[in-house]
Amino acid sequence: MDICQKQILILHGWAGNSGSWKQVREILENNGYNVIVPDLPGFGDAPLPTKSWSVSDYADFIFRFIQPHNLDKFYLLGHSFGGRIAIKFSVKYPEKLKTLILVSSAGIKPKKTLWQKALFIVAKIGRRFSFLPGHSFLQKIFYKFIVRKKDYLKTKGVMRETFKKVIGEDLIPYLSQISTPCLLIWGEKDKMTPLSDAYLMKKKIQNSKLEIVPGAGHSIHLESPEKLVEKILKFIRPDKPR
C-alpha cells in the first residue's frame, strides 16, 4: 500500500480540537499512516467563521482544506459533531473517500417528547421577558438542567448561532445516500449519542459495520485509544495479521 492510500483525516467533535486526538494519531502513525487532524473553524487555534455555519458549510470547508494537502481516496473519520460533517462530506464528495469511519457520530435528531415540547414553549415565552432581572441566570438553569444542552451554554456569538444550525438539522435522510464502505464505532455506555443512534445508522447505511467498545462512553478516543485504533485497523486492513 503506497503513501497516497494510507492517509487518514480525522474530524474532531464539538468543543474538541486536534490535540484531543494526539494519542490516536500517534498510534496510527506508528502503524504507518499519515494522519491529519485539523482544528475546525471556531475551535482550537482555528479562526471563527465570519458568519454562522451549517453542517454543509463545514463539509465544504473540508473539501477546500484537502486540496493543498493532496488528499485523494483517503480514510475519513468523524467523531460526534465531526461525524455530522463526515456524513455530509461522504454524500457530497464520495469520490474522495476510501472508507468512512463514524465514531459516536451525531446527526440523528431525536423526536421531542410532550414534556420537551412543553419546556420549549415555556422557553419561547420566557424570551419575551429577557428584560427582567435574573433572566440570564434562569436561562442557564433551563438549558443546563432541563434541556441539558451544556454545549449551548459554552458558546456565544457566531458559534452559538452555528450550534443552533448544526443541531437543528436531522441527517437521517442522508444516511441511505452513503455509498462508501462505513465503519461505525460506538461506546457501550455513550449517553450523548446513545447506542440506539448507532443501530439506526447501521440500518440506514448500506455496506456498514458496527463495532461496540465495551465500557466506553462518548469520548472513546480519550478513554480507549488503543481499542479504537485496533478496530479502525481491523476495518481498513482486514487481511494484515496482527
Backbone as CSV, one residue per row, in Angstrom:
resi,resn,N_x,N_y,N_z,CA_x,CA_y,CA_z,C_x,C_y,C_z
1,MET,0.860,-1.189,0.000,0.000,0.000,0.000,0.893,1.235,0.000
2,ASP,0.758,2.118,-1.030,1.608,3.295,-1.084,1.061,4.397,-0.199
3,ILE,1.859,5.490,-0.056,1.519,6.539,0.907,0.202,7.233,0.594
4,CYS,-0.141,7.354,-0.696,-1.384,8.053,-1.045,-2.605,7.276,-0.602
5,GLN,-2.418,5.957,-0.322,-3.528,5.138,0.129,-3.558,4.985,1.649
6,LYS,-2.628,5.665,2.330,-2.520,5.486,3.772,-2.763,6.795,4.525
7,GLN,-3.628,7.615,4.002,-3.907,8.900,4.624,-5.259,8.880,5.342
8,ILE,-5.250,9.342,6.578,-6.465,9.385,7.393,-6.714,10.820,7.842
9,LEU,-7.892,11.311,7.568,-8.301,12.644,8.011,-9.303,12.482,9.138
10,ILE,-9.019,13.101,10.286,-9.886,12.985,11.463,-10.556,14.324,11.753
11,LEU,-11.870,14.289,11.931,-12.653,15.477,12.263,-13.117,15.369,13.712
12,HIS,-12.656,16.286,14.544,-12.970,16.234,15.976,-14.409,16.658,16.272
13,GLY,-14.816,16.458,17.521,-16.170,16.791,17.934,-16.328,18.240,18.371
14,TRP,-17.552,18.612,18.725,-17.843,19.963,19.184,-17.072,20.242,20.479
15,ALA,-16.476,21.413,20.553,-15.670,21.839,21.702,-14.353,21.076,21.802
16,GLY,-14.082,20.199,20.828,-12.817,19.492,20.799,-11.789,20.245,19.972
17,ASN,-10.645,19.624,19.740,-9.607,20.202,18.891,-8.657,19.099,18.465
18,SER,-7.687,19.465,17.655,-6.750,18.457,17.141,-5.960,17.780,18.256
19,GLY,-5.660,18.523,19.320,-4.868,17.975,20.419,-5.529,16.809,21.128
20,SER,-6.859,16.778,21.137,-7.564,15.709,21.835,-7.400,14.354,21.141
21,TRP,-6.872,14.365,19.910,-6.672,13.124,19.164,-5.204,12.724,19.100
22,LYS,-4.382,13.313,19.967,-2.938,13.080,19.944,-2.585,11.597,20.098
23,GLN,-3.203,10.916,21.065,-2.880,9.506,21.294,-3.254,8.632,20.112
24,VAL,-4.460,8.834,19.596,-4.910,8.044,18.451,-4.012,8.313,17.250
25,ARG,-3.681,9.574,17.058,-2.820,9.945,15.926,-1.466,9.248,16.009
26,GLU,-0.869,9.265,17.174,0.455,8.666,17.339,0.427,7.157,17.094
27,ILE,-0.609,6.483,17.586,-0.710,5.033,17.388,-0.870,4.709,15.901
28,LEU,-1.708,5.478,15.217,-1.911,5.253,13.781,-0.633,5.544,12.998
29,GLU,0.067,6.602,13.376,1.318,6.935,12.687,2.363,5.851,12.913
30,ASN,2.373,5.252,14.094,3.307,4.150,14.374,2.979,2.914,13.551
31,ASN,1.768,2.884,13.009,1.360,1.784,12.137,1.484,2.156,10.654
32,GLY,2.179,3.267,10.398,2.495,3.623,9.012,1.522,4.531,8.296
33,TYR,0.589,5.141,9.034,-0.401,6.003,8.392,-0.050,7.480,8.536
34,ASN,-0.383,8.246,7.518,-0.240,9.699,7.557,-1.561,10.258,8.071
35,VAL,-1.555,10.840,9.269,-2.788,11.278,9.925,-2.846,12.810,9.993
36,ILE,-3.960,13.362,9.545,-4.163,14.805,9.574,-5.390,15.096,10.440
37,VAL,-5.209,15.953,11.441,-6.316,16.323,12.333,-6.374,17.856,12.411
38,PRO,-7.189,18.481,11.589,-7.255,19.941,11.618,-8.153,20.461,12.738
39,ASP,-7.865,21.655,13.214,-8.803,22.354,14.085,-9.899,22.910,13.189
40,LEU,-11.140,22.547,13.449,-12.251,23.050,12.641,-12.512,24.511,12.984
41,PRO,-12.977,25.314,12.014,-13.252,26.734,12.275,-14.127,26.936,13.513
42,GLY,-13.603,27.793,14.432,-14.321,28.056,15.669,-13.800,27.269,16.848
43,PHE,-12.822,26.369,16.608,-12.295,25.509,17.664,-10.765,25.503,17.643
44,GLY,-10.180,25.220,18.813,-8.727,25.154,18.886,-8.091,26.465,18.449
45,ASP,-7.098,26.369,17.567,-6.392,27.553,17.077,-6.987,28.106,15.786
46,ALA,-8.057,27.496,15.303,-8.666,27.962,14.050,-9.503,29.219,14.294
47,PRO,-9.547,30.129,13.325,-10.355,31.344,13.487,-11.847,31.042,13.470
48,LEU,-12.622,31.962,13.995,-14.079,31.826,13.968,-14.598,32.005,12.542
49,PRO,-15.687,31.353,12.204,-16.329,31.647,10.916,-16.800,33.105,10.921
50,THR,-16.858,33.720,9.773,-17.303,35.117,9.698,-18.808,35.242,9.858
51,LYS,-19.508,34.111,9.700,-20.958,34.065,9.906,-21.292,32.694,10.463
52,SER,-22.530,32.504,10.898,-22.909,31.187,11.416,-22.858,30.157,10.285
53,TRP,-22.305,28.994,10.592,-22.137,27.932,9.601,-23.116,26.789,9.829
54,SER,-23.438,26.116,8.741,-24.238,24.896,8.788,-23.294,23.704,8.645
55,VAL,-23.832,22.506,8.748,-23.021,21.308,8.544,-22.453,21.292,7.124
56,SER,-23.247,21.734,6.160,-22.792,21.781,4.767,-21.617,22.736,4.601
57,ASP,-21.641,23.853,5.330,-20.523,24.802,5.271,-19.237,24.140,5.749
58,TYR,-19.334,23.357,6.823,-18.157,22.659,7.334,-17.687,21.585,6.352
59,ALA,-18.617,20.896,5.702,-18.248,19.875,4.715,-17.516,20.520,3.539
60,ASP,-17.985,21.677,3.102,-17.326,22.386,2.002,-15.962,22.912,2.436
61,PHE,-15.843,23.285,3.705,-14.543,23.705,4.232,-13.539,22.557,4.134
62,ILE,-13.985,21.356,4.482,-13.106,20.191,4.407,-12.686,19.934,2.963
63,PHE,-13.601,20.114,2.035,-13.267,19.929,0.612,-12.169,20.912,0.195
64,ARG,-12.297,22.159,0.637,-11.263,23.150,0.314,-9.960,22.833,1.044
65,PHE,-10.078,22.333,2.270,-8.900,22.030,3.088,-8.030,20.939,2.460
66,ILE,-8.656,19.925,1.865,-7.884,18.787,1.368,-7.132,19.095,0.078
67,GLN,-7.503,20.170,-0.616,-6.870,20.459,-1.905,-5.358,20.637,-1.789
68,PRO,-4.851,21.546,-0.961,-3.394,21.720,-0.874,-2.667,20.548,-0.211
69,HIS,-3.424,19.692,0.482,-2.805,18.534,1.146,-2.769,17.302,0.235
70,ASN,-3.255,17.488,-1.003,-3.245,16.397,-1.976,-3.904,15.132,-1.442
71,LEU,-4.988,15.322,-0.711,-5.725,14.181,-0.180,-6.709,13.681,-1.231
72,ASP,-6.567,12.426,-1.599,-7.477,11.827,-2.565,-7.578,10.340,-2.242
73,LYS,-8.786,9.833,-2.230,-9.038,8.459,-1.831,-8.442,8.175,-0.455
74,PHE,-8.881,8.955,0.519,-8.374,8.829,1.878,-9.444,8.252,2.797
75,TYR,-9.012,7.897,4.013,-9.927,7.410,5.037,-10.418,8.624,5.824
76,LEU,-11.718,8.757,5.985,-12.283,9.884,6.724,-12.934,9.386,8.006
77,LEU,-12.486,9.953,9.131,-13.045,9.598,10.441,-13.664,10.840,11.064
78,GLY,-14.904,10.724,11.505,-15.578,11.833,12.171,-16.124,11.404,13.511
79,HIS,-15.815,12.191,14.545,-16.313,11.895,15.888,-17.371,12.899,16.297
80,SER,-18.528,12.424,16.771,-19.591,13.283,17.289,-19.988,14.347,16.262
81,PHE,-19.753,15.631,16.555,-20.035,16.699,15.596,-19.246,16.488,14.297
82,GLY,-18.012,16.028,14.433,-17.217,15.719,13.251,-17.855,14.638,12.403
83,GLY,-18.628,13.760,13.052,-19.356,12.731,12.322,-20.442,13.328,11.440
84,ARG,-21.077,14.374,11.939,-22.069,15.078,11.111,-21.418,15.559,9.815
85,ILE,-20.261,16.193,9.977,-19.553,16.724,8.816,-19.147,15.594,7.880
86,ALA,-18.645,14.507,8.455,-18.210,13.363,7.652,-19.365,12.759,6.857
87,ILE,-20.545,12.700,7.461,-21.723,12.181,6.757,-22.032,13.051,5.547
88,LYS,-22.094,14.370,5.772,-22.388,15.284,4.669,-21.307,15.212,3.592
89,PHE,-20.034,15.174,4.017,-18.928,15.127,3.064,-19.004,13.865,2.215
90,SER,-19.297,12.738,2.844,-19.323,11.465,2.124,-20.420,11.416,1.068
91,VAL,-21.494,12.170,1.294,-22.579,12.223,0.319,-22.256,13.210,-0.808
92,LYS,-21.627,14.334,-0.454,-21.320,15.363,-1.446,-20.086,15.030,-2.283
93,TYR,-19.096,14.358,-1.659,-17.832,14.096,-2.340,-17.384,12.640,-2.170
94,PRO,-18.222,11.678,-2.540,-17.885,10.266,-2.315,-16.640,9.807,-3.071
95,GLU,-16.338,10.461,-4.177,-15.184,10.072,-4.985,-13.856,10.299,-4.270
96,LYS,-13.872,11.075,-3.191,-12.651,11.387,-2.456,-12.296,10.326,-1.413
97,LEU,-13.242,9.441,-1.108,-13.062,8.563,0.050,-12.808,7.099,-0.294
98,LYS,-11.979,6.467,0.541,-11.822,5.017,0.511,-12.846,4.387,1.442
99,THR,-12.865,4.874,2.695,-13.861,4.407,3.655,-14.272,5.562,4.564
100,LEU,-15.395,5.385,5.190,-15.929,6.353,6.156,-15.982,5.673,7.519
101,ILE,-15.454,6.361,8.542,-15.475,5.819,9.898,-16.189,6.829,10.798
102,LEU,-17.307,6.430,11.365,-18.092,7.301,12.242,-17.961,6.807,13.679
103,VAL,-17.395,7.657,14.529,-17.175,7.306,15.929,-18.139,8.105,16.801
104,SER,-19.070,7.404,17.441,-20.071,8.077,18.282,-20.627,9.299,17.567
105,SER,-21.024,9.109,16.342,-21.434,10.220,15.486,-22.769,10.830,15.886
106,ALA,-22.827,12.150,15.834,-24.096,12.854,15.984,-24.757,12.912,14.608
107,GLY,-25.967,13.421,14.565,-26.647,13.572,13.280,-28.099,13.152,13.284
108,ILE,-28.476,12.359,14.299,-29.870,11.927,14.402,-30.586,12.824,15.397
109,LYS,-31.589,13.499,14.920,-32.341,14.419,15.759,-33.468,13.659,16.450
110,PRO,-33.402,13.524,17.775,-34.445,12.760,18.478,-35.783,13.485,18.453
111,LYS,-36.827,12.701,18.443,-38.163,13.294,18.478,-38.427,13.833,19.881
112,LYS,-39.034,15.014,19.942,-39.330,15.624,21.235,-40.526,14.930,21.899
113,THR,-40.378,14.696,23.177,-41.495,14.168,23.953,-42.464,15.320,24.241
114,LEU,-43.651,14.997,24.739,-44.614,16.046,25.093,-44.037,16.967,26.161
115,TRP,-43.269,16.377,27.086,-42.646,17.161,28.154,-41.653,18.156,27.564
116,GLN,-40.832,17.703,26.617,-39.851,18.582,25.997,-40.517,19.676,25.176
117,LYS,-41.599,19.319,24.483,-42.329,20.329,23.711,-42.866,21.418,24.621
118,ALA,-43.369,20.997,25.783,-43.900,21.966,26.740,-42.792,22.876,27.251
119,LEU,-41.617,22.299,27.507,-40.479,23.079,28.006,-40.034,24.116,26.989
120,PHE,-40.032,23.747,25.719,-39.598,24.686,24.702,-40.611,25.814,24.512
121,ILE,-41.881,25.519,24.737,-42.894,26.578,24.688,-42.660,27.550,25.825
122,VAL,-42.339,27.000,27.005,-42.036,27.846,28.166,-40.817,28.722,27.873
123,ALA,-39.788,28.122,27.245,-38.570,28.871,26.922,-38.867,29.997,25.935
124,LYS,-39.724,29.717,24.963,-40.072,30.723,23.970,-40.801,31.898,24.612
125,ILE,-41.701,31.572,25.525,-42.418,32.634,26.245,-41.448,33.406,27.133
126,GLY,-40.510,32.653,27.750,-39.551,33.277,28.652,-38.672,34.303,27.963
127,ARG,-38.381,34.097,26.668,-37.521,35.041,25.948,-38.158,36.417,25.835
128,ARG,-39.475,36.468,25.948,-40.165,37.759,25.875,-39.945,38.600,27.132
129,PHE,-39.463,37.929,28.188,-39.246,38.636,29.459,-37.752,38.739,29.782
130,SER,-36.940,38.814,28.716,-35.490,38.873,28.897,-35.034,40.134,29.623
131,PHE,-35.908,41.128,29.696,-35.547,42.388,30.347,-35.621,42.284,31.870
132,LEU,-36.231,41.224,32.371,-36.411,41.101,33.816,-35.107,40.704,34.512
133,PRO,-34.883,41.195,35.727,-33.683,40.818,36.497,-33.629,39.309,36.732
134,GLY,-32.456,38.741,36.596,-32.287,37.309,36.856,-32.643,36.413,35.688
135,HIS,-33.078,37.008,34.563,-33.484,36.192,33.421,-32.327,35.354,32.892
136,SER,-31.129,35.950,32.811,-29.971,35.239,32.287,-29.637,34.022,33.145
137,PHE,-29.715,34.180,34.459,-29.428,33.065,35.366,-30.439,31.945,35.179
138,LEU,-31.713,32.293,35.087,-32.757,31.290,34.918,-32.616,30.570,33.580
139,GLN,-32.162,31.304,32.555,-31.961,30.691,31.240,-30.863,29.636,31.300
140,LYS,-29.773,29.932,32.027,-28.689,28.969,32.176,-29.167,27.714,32.892
141,ILE,-29.970,27.899,33.929,-30.524,26.766,34.666,-31.384,25.911,33.741
142,PHE,-32.176,26.571,32.911,-33.075,25.874,31.993,-32.298,24.983,31.030
143,TYR,-31.280,25.565,30.395,-30.528,24.801,29.399,-29.650,23.724,30.017
144,LYS,-29.118,23.982,31.200,-28.199,23.024,31.812,-28.908,21.833,32.425
145,PHE,-29.988,22.098,33.156,-30.613,21.020,33.928,-31.912,20.486,33.311
146,ILE,-32.552,21.274,32.470,-33.816,20.821,31.892,-33.634,20.395,30.443
147,VAL,-33.109,21.283,29.614,-32.882,20.939,28.218,-31.615,20.106,28.077
148,ARG,-30.671,20.283,29.029,-29.414,19.536,29.063,-28.563,19.767,27.814
149,LYS,-28.489,21.011,27.362,-27.631,21.380,26.250,-26.485,22.226,26.783
150,LYS,-25.527,21.582,27.448,-24.420,22.320,28.049,-23.561,22.998,26.995
151,ASP,-23.420,22.369,25.828,-22.598,22.972,24.779,-23.173,24.309,24.337
152,TYR,-24.485,24.435,24.383,-25.122,25.698,24.009,-24.673,26.806,24.951
153,LEU,-24.588,26.497,26.231,-24.205,27.493,27.228,-22.751,27.907,27.083
154,LYS,-21.914,27.040,26.540,-20.494,27.343,26.408,-20.185,28.178,25.170
155,THR,-21.178,28.374,24.321,-20.956,29.124,23.098,-21.528,30.529,23.204
156,LYS,-21.061,31.390,22.316,-21.611,32.741,22.236,-21.374,33.279,20.834
157,GLY,-22.084,34.317,20.512,-21.908,34.954,19.212,-22.158,34.028,18.044
158,VAL,-21.244,34.063,17.070,-21.430,33.307,15.840,-21.435,31.802,16.089
159,MET,-20.704,31.346,17.111,-20.674,29.911,17.379,-21.958,29.428,18.048
160,ARG,-22.624,30.281,18.781,-23.919,29.898,19.346,-24.942,29.719,18.226
161,GLU,-24.902,30.627,17.252,-25.814,30.507,16.114,-25.446,29.294,15.261
162,THR,-24.167,29.027,15.152,-23.710,27.836,14.429,-24.207,26.564,15.115
163,PHE,-24.089,26.534,16.433,-24.545,25.374,17.204,-26.025,25.104,16.950
164,LYS,-26.820,26.161,16.951,-28.265,26.010,16.724,-28.547,25.459,15.330
165,LYS,-27.784,25.916,14.335,-27.962,25.414,12.973,-27.584,23.940,12.886
166,VAL,-26.468,23.613,13.526,-25.935,22.251,13.441,-26.883,21.236,14.073
167,ILE,-27.307,21.506,15.313,-28.160,20.513,15.986,-29.588,20.532,15.461
168,GLY,-29.933,21.574,14.714,-31.294,21.671,14.179,-31.512,20.824,12.941
169,GLU,-30.421,20.304,12.366,-30.548,19.514,11.141,-30.522,18.018,11.440
170,ASP,-31.500,17.323,10.914,-31.571,15.868,11.052,-30.929,15.245,9.815
171,LEU,-29.896,14.441,10.007,-29.164,13.876,8.879,-29.647,12.481,8.470
172,ILE,-30.725,12.022,9.062,-31.242,10.691,8.704,-31.450,10.529,7.193
173,PRO,-32.007,11.537,6.482,-32.212,11.362,5.036,-30.911,11.150,4.256
174,TYR,-29.775,11.559,4.807,-28.501,11.418,4.103,-27.887,10.032,4.279
175,LEU,-28.277,9.320,5.330,-27.631,8.046,5.640,-27.773,7.021,4.523
176,SER,-28.943,6.944,3.935,-29.168,5.965,2.865,-28.454,6.354,1.572
177,GLN,-27.937,7.583,1.506,-27.219,8.046,0.314,-25.720,7.763,0.389
178,ILE,-25.254,7.271,1.528,-23.832,6.988,1.688,-23.481,5.706,0.926
179,SER,-22.573,5.835,-0.026,-22.177,4.685,-0.846,-20.806,4.135,-0.457
180,THR,-20.078,4.879,0.364,-18.738,4.484,0.798,-18.824,3.407,1.880
181,PRO,-17.974,2.395,1.846,-17.941,1.417,2.951,-17.775,2.151,4.281
182,CYS,-18.568,1.779,5.264,-18.635,2.563,6.503,-18.482,1.690,7.744
183,LEU,-17.634,2.161,8.661,-17.479,1.519,9.962,-18.049,2.443,11.035
184,LEU,-18.930,1.907,11.848,-19.488,2.635,12.984,-18.842,2.098,14.257
185,ILE,-18.271,2.994,15.062,-17.663,2.592,16.330,-18.340,3.356,17.451
186,TRP,-18.863,2.637,18.426,-19.656,3.263,19.489,-19.222,2.775,20.871
187,GLY,-19.326,3.663,21.839,-19.085,3.275,23.212,-20.337,2.643,23.801
188,GLU,-20.152,1.552,24.495,-21.286,0.826,25.079,-22.113,1.717,26.002
189,LYS,-21.448,2.649,26.704,-22.134,3.477,27.692,-22.263,4.933,27.245
190,ASP,-22.283,5.153,25.961,-22.410,6.506,25.419,-23.787,7.078,25.770
191,LYS,-23.790,8.215,26.451,-25.050,8.864,26.825,-25.381,10.054,25.934
192,MET,-24.386,10.587,25.243,-24.610,11.752,24.389,-25.199,11.347,23.038
193,THR,-24.636,10.306,22.449,-25.204,9.718,21.227,-25.438,8.248,21.546
194,PRO,-26.608,7.910,22.036,-26.883,6.555,22.536,-26.746,5.477,21.482
195,LEU,-26.611,4.248,21.963,-26.463,3.104,21.067,-27.624,2.969,20.082
196,SER,-28.788,3.463,20.466,-29.932,3.397,19.553,-29.630,4.172,18.270
197,ASP,-28.837,5.253,18.371,-28.431,6.003,17.179,-27.530,5.134,16.297
198,ALA,-26.636,4.392,16.935,-25.723,3.522,16.191,-26.495,2.455,15.418
199,TYR,-27.472,1.851,16.077,-28.254,0.812,15.411,-29.072,1.372,14.248
200,LEU,-29.570,2.591,14.412,-30.334,3.212,13.334,-29.422,3.529,12.152
201,MET,-28.224,4.062,12.444,-27.280,4.345,11.358,-26.880,3.058,10.645
202,LYS,-26.639,2.001,11.425,-26.285,0.706,10.820,-27.390,0.237,9.879
203,LYS,-28.615,0.447,10.253,-29.755,0.020,9.443,-29.879,0.851,8.167
204,LYS,-29.594,2.138,8.269,-29.799,3.049,7.149,-28.633,3.084,6.160
205,ILE,-27.398,2.882,6.660,-26.217,2.991,5.800,-25.896,1.635,5.171
206,GLN,-25.927,1.590,3.845,-25.588,0.354,3.151,-24.097,0.048,3.347
207,ASN,-23.767,-1.218,3.307,-22.366,-1.640,3.407,-21.693,-1.047,4.646
208,SER,-22.375,-1.145,5.777,-21.827,-0.616,7.030,-21.651,-1.733,8.056
209,LYS,-20.735,-1.495,8.981,-20.445,-2.454,10.039,-20.398,-1.709,11.364
210,LEU,-20.942,-2.301,12.410,-20.968,-1.671,13.730,-20.063,-2.416,14.699
211,GLU,-19.182,-1.670,15.367,-18.323,-2.212,16.419,-18.606,-1.443,17.709
212,ILE,-18.856,-2.163,18.792,-19.154,-1.537,20.083,-17.978,-1.773,21.032
213,VAL,-17.535,-0.685,21.679,-16.422,-0.779,22.629,-16.992,-0.939,24.035
214,PRO,-16.819,-2.096,24.657,-17.383,-2.342,25.995,-16.852,-1.355,27.031
215,GLY,-17.757,-0.835,27.840,-17.381,0.039,28.943,-17.063,1.468,28.572
216,ALA,-16.944,1.761,27.285,-16.574,3.113,26.850,-17.795,4.021,26.756
217,GLY,-17.546,5.310,26.933,-18.601,6.305,26.797,-18.512,7.012,25.460
218,HIS,-18.772,8.331,25.468,-18.808,9.086,24.219,-17.411,9.388,23.669
219,SER,-16.446,9.611,24.565,-15.097,10.003,24.133,-14.173,8.791,24.069
220,ILE,-14.444,7.906,23.140,-13.665,6.678,23.020,-12.199,6.980,22.751
221,HIS,-11.929,8.036,21.992,-10.555,8.368,21.623,-9.708,8.745,22.836
222,LEU,-10.347,9.187,23.906,-9.636,9.529,25.136,-9.673,8.390,26.153
223,GLU,-10.776,7.658,26.171,-10.950,6.577,27.141,-10.236,5.294,26.730
224,SER,-10.349,4.949,25.447,-9.780,3.680,24.957,-9.131,3.866,23.590
225,PRO,-8.067,4.692,23.512,-7.456,4.961,22.202,-6.904,3.709,21.520
226,GLU,-6.306,2.805,22.292,-5.748,1.590,21.699,-6.843,0.711,21.103
227,LYS,-7.937,0.572,21.849,-9.054,-0.244,21.366,-9.691,0.386,20.126
228,LEU,-9.778,1.706,20.121,-10.341,2.403,18.969,-9.490,2.153,17.727
229,VAL,-8.181,2.316,17.867,-7.281,2.102,16.725,-7.316,0.649,16.274
230,GLU,-7.415,-0.257,17.209,-7.490,-1.680,16.867,-8.665,-1.952,15.929
231,LYS,-9.805,-1.350,16.235,-10.996,-1.569,15.412,-10.880,-0.856,14.062
232,ILE,-10.227,0.299,14.065,-10.013,1.025,12.805,-9.132,0.208,11.869
233,LEU,-8.014,-0.285,12.401,-7.069,-1.034,11.575,-7.663,-2.355,11.095
234,LYS,-8.459,-2.984,11.928,-9.103,-4.234,11.534,-10.020,-4.012,10.334
235,PHE,-10.589,-2.819,10.261,-11.533,-2.497,9.183,-10.797,-2.091,7.897
236,ILE,-9.766,-1.242,8.018,-9.137,-0.702,6.811,-8.034,-1.596,6.250
237,ARG,-7.555,-2.575,7.045,-6.588,-3.543,6.525,-6.897,-4.929,7.100
238,PRO,-8.034,-5.469,6.729,-8.521,-6.730,7.314,-7.631,-7.936,7.084
239,ASP,-6.829,-7.905,6.015,-6.026,-9.070,5.674,-4.642,-9.058,6.312
240,LYS,-4.289,-7.941,6.969,-2.949,-7.843,7.567,-2.954,-8.502,8.935
241,PRO,-2.062,-9.458,9.195,-2.009,-10.109,10.512,-1.531,-9.164,11.583
242,ARG,-2.046,-9.372,12.828,-1.633,-8.558,13.971,-1.129,-9.469,15.063
